[in-house]
Amino acid sequence: MTQDYVDIYRRYLSKFEELFGALSFEETVRHKGKLIRKLKYDEFVTKWNEFKKIESYLKEVMTKGATLNDEVNRTYAELSATVLENPKDFLLL
């Protein structure tokens, strides 16, 4: 494991167990209307980076007054559920 994401991943695992109990990596649960499963470290890092990249993109686009793309917003919502983060409401910027 690289040290860059270890603390974030530990927080994710703790939150996952708090919300859903001690599930294996193969079991799925419903979270915020999405089916998700506990992610292994490498999977989590990939999804976390996707989540942060889209979040940054949405913030940039919305601060410029552009229109929110439904597909990007849906992807952001799915990634938020996957990494157990609350999505920001970019319509309020």
LUMNUZA-360204 format. One record per atom (N, C-alpha, C, CB): y, z, x negated; atom name; residue in one letter. Coordinates in steps of 0.2 Angstrom, whole numbers, always signed. Each point is the difference from the previous one (the first is absolute). Glycine has a CB too. Layout:
py | pz | px | atome | residu
Y | Z | X | CA | a
...
REM end
This chain:
py | pz | px | atome | residu
-6 | +0 | -4 | N | m
+6 | +0 | +4 | CA | m
+6 | +0 | -4 | C | m
-6 | +6 | +9 | CB | m
+11 | -10 | -7 | N | t
+6 | +0 | -4 | CA | t
+4 | +6 | +3 | C | t
+0 | -12 | -2 | CB | t
+5 | +15 | -2 | N | q
+3 | +6 | +2 | CA | q
+6 | -2 | +5 | C | q
-3 | +5 | -11 | CB | q
+5 | -12 | +12 | N | d
+5 | -2 | +4 | CA | d
+0 | +2 | +7 | C | d
+1 | -9 | -8 | CB | d
-7 | +9 | +11 | N | y
-1 | +1 | +7 | CA | y
-4 | +5 | +2 | C | y
+1 | -12 | +1 | CB | y
-4 | +16 | -6 | N | v
-4 | +6 | +1 | CA | v
+2 | +5 | +5 | C | v
-4 | -2 | -12 | CB | v
+11 | +4 | +11 | N | d
+2 | +5 | +5 | CA | d
+1 | -3 | +7 | C | d
+6 | +5 | -10 | CB | d
-4 | -11 | +10 | N | i
+1 | -3 | +7 | CA | i
-7 | -1 | +3 | C | i
+10 | -6 | -4 | CB | i
-15 | +4 | +0 | N | y
-7 | +0 | +3 | CA | y
-2 | +6 | +2 | C | y
-2 | -10 | -7 | CB | y
+3 | +16 | +3 | N | r
-2 | +6 | +2 | CA | r
+3 | +3 | +7 | C | r
-2 | +2 | -13 | CB | r
+8 | -4 | +13 | N | r
+4 | +2 | +6 | CA | r
-3 | -4 | +6 | C | r
+10 | +2 | -6 | CB | r
-12 | -8 | +5 | N | y
-3 | -4 | +5 | CA | y
-7 | +3 | +2 | C | y
+6 | -11 | -4 | CB | y
-10 | +12 | +0 | N | l
-7 | +3 | +1 | CA | l
+1 | +7 | +4 | C | l
-5 | -6 | -10 | CB | l
+10 | +10 | +8 | N | s
+1 | +6 | +3 | CA | s
+2 | -1 | +7 | C | s
+3 | +5 | -11 | CB | s
+2 | -9 | +12 | N | k
+2 | -2 | +7 | CA | k
-6 | -3 | +4 | C | k
+12 | -2 | -4 | CB | k
-16 | -2 | +1 | N | f
-5 | -4 | +4 | CA | f
-5 | +6 | +2 | C | f
+1 | -11 | -7 | CB | f
-3 | +15 | +3 | N | e
-5 | +5 | +2 | CA | e
+3 | +5 | +5 | C | e
-5 | -1 | -11 | CB | e
+12 | +3 | +10 | N | e
+3 | +4 | +5 | CA | e
+0 | -3 | +7 | C | e
+7 | +4 | -9 | CB | e
-6 | -11 | +10 | N | l
+0 | -3 | +6 | CA | l
-6 | -2 | +3 | C | l
+10 | -5 | -4 | CB | l
-15 | +3 | +0 | N | f
-7 | -2 | +2 | CA | f
-6 | +3 | -2 | C | f
+6 | -10 | +0 | CB | f
-5 | +15 | -4 | N | g
-6 | +4 | -3 | CA | g
-3 | -3 | -6 | C | g
-2 | +4 | +11 | CB | g
-4 | -2 | -13 | N | a
-3 | -3 | -6 | CA | a
-4 | -6 | +2 | C | a
+0 | +12 | -6 | CB | a
+3 | -18 | +6 | N | l
-4 | -6 | +1 | CA | l
-1 | -3 | -6 | C | l
+6 | -1 | +11 | CB | l
-12 | -3 | -11 | N | s
-1 | -4 | -6 | CA | s
+4 | -6 | +0 | C | s
-12 | +3 | +1 | CB | s
+12 | -7 | -6 | N | f
+4 | -6 | -1 | CA | f
-2 | -6 | +5 | C | f
+2 | +4 | -12 | CB | f
-8 | -4 | +14 | N | e
-2 | -5 | +5 | CA | e
+2 | +1 | +7 | C | e
-9 | -2 | -8 | CB | e
+10 | +8 | +10 | N | e
+2 | +2 | +7 | CA | e
+7 | -2 | +2 | C | e
-8 | +9 | -1 | CB | e
+9 | -12 | +7 | N | t
+6 | -2 | +2 | CA | t
+3 | +5 | +6 | C | t
-3 | -12 | -3 | CB | t
+9 | +13 | +3 | N | v
+3 | +4 | +5 | CA | v
+6 | -4 | +3 | C | v
-3 | +11 | -5 | CB | v
+6 | -9 | +11 | N | r
+6 | -3 | +3 | CA | r
+6 | +4 | -2 | C | r
-7 | -5 | +10 | CB | r
+12 | +2 | -13 | N | h
+6 | +3 | -1 | CA | h
+6 | -4 | +1 | C | h
-6 | +6 | -9 | CB | h
+10 | -4 | +14 | N | k
+6 | -3 | +2 | CA | k
-2 | -7 | +3 | C | k
+7 | +6 | -9 | CB | k
-12 | -6 | +13 | N | g
-3 | -6 | +3 | CA | g
-3 | -5 | -5 | C | g
+9 | +1 | +8 | CB | g
-10 | +1 | -14 | N | k
-4 | -5 | -5 | CA | k
-6 | +3 | -2 | C | k
+11 | -4 | -4 | CB | k
-16 | +0 | +3 | N | l
-6 | +3 | -3 | CA | l
+1 | +0 | -8 | C | l
-8 | -5 | +10 | CB | l
+6 | +11 | -13 | N | i
+1 | +1 | -7 | CA | i
-6 | +4 | -3 | C | i
+13 | +0 | +1 | CB | i
-14 | -1 | -7 | N | r
-5 | +4 | -3 | CA | r
+3 | +3 | -7 | C | r
-9 | -7 | +5 | CB | r
+6 | +12 | -7 | N | k
+2 | +4 | -6 | CA | k
-1 | -5 | -6 | C | k
-3 | +11 | +4 | CB | k
+9 | -12 | -8 | N | l
+0 | -5 | -5 | CA | l
-2 | +3 | -7 | C | l
+9 | -6 | +6 | CB | l
-13 | +3 | -10 | N | k
-1 | +2 | -7 | CA | k
+6 | -2 | -4 | C | k
-12 | -2 | +1 | CB | k
+13 | +6 | -7 | N | y
+6 | -1 | -4 | CA | y
+2 | -7 | -1 | C | y
-4 | +11 | -5 | CB | y
+0 | -15 | +3 | N | d
+3 | -7 | -1 | CA | d
+2 | -4 | +6 | C | d
-8 | +0 | -10 | CB | d
+5 | +1 | +15 | N | e
+2 | -2 | +7 | CA | e
+6 | +3 | +2 | C | e
-12 | -2 | +3 | CB | e
+13 | +8 | -4 | N | f
+6 | +3 | +2 | CA | f
+6 | -2 | -4 | C | f
-6 | +10 | +3 | CB | f
+5 | -11 | -9 | N | v
+6 | -2 | -5 | CA | v
+2 | -7 | +3 | C | v
-4 | +7 | -10 | CB | v
-1 | -11 | +11 | N | t
+2 | -7 | +2 | CA | t
+4 | +0 | +7 | C | t
-10 | -4 | -6 | CB | t
+7 | +8 | +11 | N | k
+4 | +0 | +6 | CA | k
+6 | +4 | +0 | C | k
-11 | +0 | +5 | CB | k
+12 | +5 | -10 | N | w
+6 | +4 | +0 | CA | w
+6 | -5 | -3 | C | w
-7 | +11 | -2 | CB | w
+5 | -15 | -3 | N | n
+5 | -5 | -3 | CA | n
+2 | -5 | +5 | C | n
-5 | +2 | -11 | CB | n
+0 | -4 | +15 | N | e
+2 | -5 | +6 | CA | e
+5 | +3 | +4 | C | e
-12 | -6 | -1 | CB | e
+10 | +12 | +3 | N | f
+4 | +4 | +5 | CA | f
+7 | +1 | -3 | C | f
-10 | +6 | +4 | CB | f
+11 | -4 | -10 | N | k
+7 | +1 | -3 | CA | k
+3 | -7 | -1 | C | k
-4 | +11 | -6 | CB | k
+1 | -16 | +5 | N | k
+3 | -6 | -1 | CA | k
+3 | -3 | +6 | C | k
-8 | -3 | -9 | CB | k
+4 | +4 | +15 | N | i
+2 | -3 | +6 | CA | i
+6 | +5 | +3 | C | i
-11 | -5 | +2 | CB | i
+10 | +11 | -4 | N | e
+6 | +5 | +2 | CA | e
+6 | -2 | -3 | C | e
-8 | +9 | +2 | CB | e
+8 | -10 | -9 | N | s
+6 | -2 | -3 | CA | s
+3 | -7 | +2 | C | s
-5 | +6 | -10 | CB | s
+0 | -11 | +12 | N | y
+3 | -6 | +3 | CA | y
+3 | +1 | +6 | C | y
-10 | -6 | -6 | CB | y
+7 | +10 | +11 | N | l
+3 | +1 | +6 | CA | l
+7 | +3 | +0 | C | l
-12 | +1 | +5 | CB | l
+12 | +4 | -10 | N | k
+7 | +4 | -1 | CA | k
+5 | -5 | -2 | C | k
-6 | +10 | -3 | CB | k
+4 | -15 | -2 | N | e
+5 | -5 | -2 | CA | e
+2 | -4 | +5 | C | e
-5 | +1 | -11 | CB | e
+0 | -4 | +15 | N | v
+2 | -5 | +5 | CA | v
+4 | +3 | +6 | C | v
-11 | -6 | -3 | CB | v
+9 | +12 | +5 | N | m
+4 | +3 | +6 | CA | m
+7 | +2 | -2 | C | m
-11 | +4 | +4 | CB | m
+12 | -2 | -11 | N | t
+7 | +2 | -2 | CA | t
+4 | -6 | +0 | C | t
-4 | +10 | -6 | CB | t
+1 | -16 | +5 | N | k
+4 | -6 | +0 | CA | k
+2 | -2 | +8 | C | k
-5 | -3 | -12 | CB | k
+2 | +6 | +17 | N | g
+1 | -2 | +6 | CA | g
-5 | -5 | +3 | C | g
+12 | +3 | -2 | CB | g
-17 | -5 | -2 | N | a
-5 | -5 | +2 | CA | a
-4 | +2 | +6 | C | a
+0 | -4 | -12 | CB | a
-4 | +0 | +15 | N | t
-4 | +1 | +5 | CA | t
-7 | +3 | -2 | C | t
+6 | -9 | +7 | CB | t
-9 | +14 | -4 | N | l
-6 | +3 | -2 | CA | l
-6 | -5 | +2 | C | l
+5 | +12 | +1 | CB | l
-9 | -14 | -6 | N | n
-6 | -4 | +1 | CA | n
-5 | +4 | +3 | C | n
+3 | -8 | -9 | CB | n
-6 | +6 | +15 | N | d
-5 | +4 | +4 | CA | d
-6 | +0 | -5 | C | d
+4 | -4 | +11 | CB | d
-6 | -1 | -14 | N | e
-6 | +0 | -4 | CA | e
+0 | +5 | -6 | C | e
-2 | -12 | +3 | CB | e
+8 | +12 | -6 | N | v
+1 | +4 | -6 | CA | v
+0 | +8 | +3 | C | v
+7 | -9 | -7 | CB | v
-3 | +10 | +12 | N | n
+0 | +6 | +3 | CA | n
-7 | +3 | +2 | C | n
+12 | -3 | +4 | CB | n
-16 | -1 | -1 | N | r
-7 | +1 | +2 | CA | r
-4 | +2 | -6 | C | r
+1 | -7 | +10 | CB | r
+0 | +3 | -16 | N | t
-4 | +2 | -6 | CA | t
+3 | +6 | -3 | C | t
-2 | -12 | -2 | CB | t
+8 | +14 | +2 | N | y
+3 | +6 | -2 | CA | y
-3 | +6 | +4 | C | y
+11 | -6 | -3 | CB | y
-12 | +5 | +10 | N | a
-2 | +5 | +4 | CA | a
-8 | +2 | -2 | C | a
+8 | -3 | +9 | CB | a
-11 | -3 | -10 | N | e
-8 | +1 | -2 | CA | e
+0 | +4 | -7 | C | e
-3 | -11 | +7 | CB | e
+7 | +9 | -11 | N | l
-1 | +3 | -7 | CA | l
+3 | +7 | +0 | C | l
+2 | -11 | -5 | CB | l
+3 | +13 | +9 | N | s
+2 | +6 | +1 | CA | s
-6 | +5 | +3 | C | s
+12 | -4 | +2 | CB | s
-15 | +1 | +3 | N | a
-6 | +4 | +2 | CA | a
-6 | +1 | -5 | C | a
+3 | -4 | +12 | CB | a
-4 | -1 | -16 | N | t
-5 | +0 | -5 | CA | t
+1 | +5 | -5 | C | t
-2 | -12 | +2 | CB | t
+8 | +12 | -4 | N | v
+2 | +5 | -6 | CA | v
+3 | +7 | +3 | C | v
+2 | -10 | -8 | CB | v
-3 | +11 | +15 | N | l
+2 | +6 | +3 | CA | l
+8 | +2 | -1 | C | l
-12 | +4 | -1 | CB | l
+16 | -9 | +1 | N | e
+7 | +1 | +0 | CA | e
+3 | -2 | +6 | C | e
+0 | -2 | -12 | CB | e
+6 | +6 | +14 | N | n
+4 | -2 | +6 | CA | n
+4 | -6 | -2 | C | n
+0 | +12 | +4 | CB | n
+0 | -17 | +0 | N | p
+4 | -6 | -1 | CA | p
+7 | +1 | +1 | C | p
-10 | -7 | +3 | CB | p
+15 | +4 | -6 | N | k
+7 | +1 | +1 | CA | k
+2 | -5 | +5 | C | k
+2 | +4 | -12 | CB | k
+3 | -2 | +16 | N | d
+2 | -4 | +6 | CA | d
+6 | -4 | -3 | C | d
-4 | +8 | +9 | CB | d
+3 | -14 | -11 | N | f
+5 | -4 | -4 | CA | f
+5 | -3 | +5 | C | f
-8 | -3 | -8 | CB | f
+7 | +4 | +15 | N | l
+5 | -3 | +5 | CA | l
+6 | +5 | +0 | C | l
-10 | -5 | +7 | CB | l
+9 | +11 | -10 | N | l
+5 | +5 | +0 | CA | l
+5 | -1 | -6 | C | l
-7 | +8 | +7 | CB | l
+5 | -12 | -12 | N | l
+5 | -1 | -6 | CA | l
+6 | -3 | +2 | C | l
-10 | -1 | -7 | CB | l
REM end
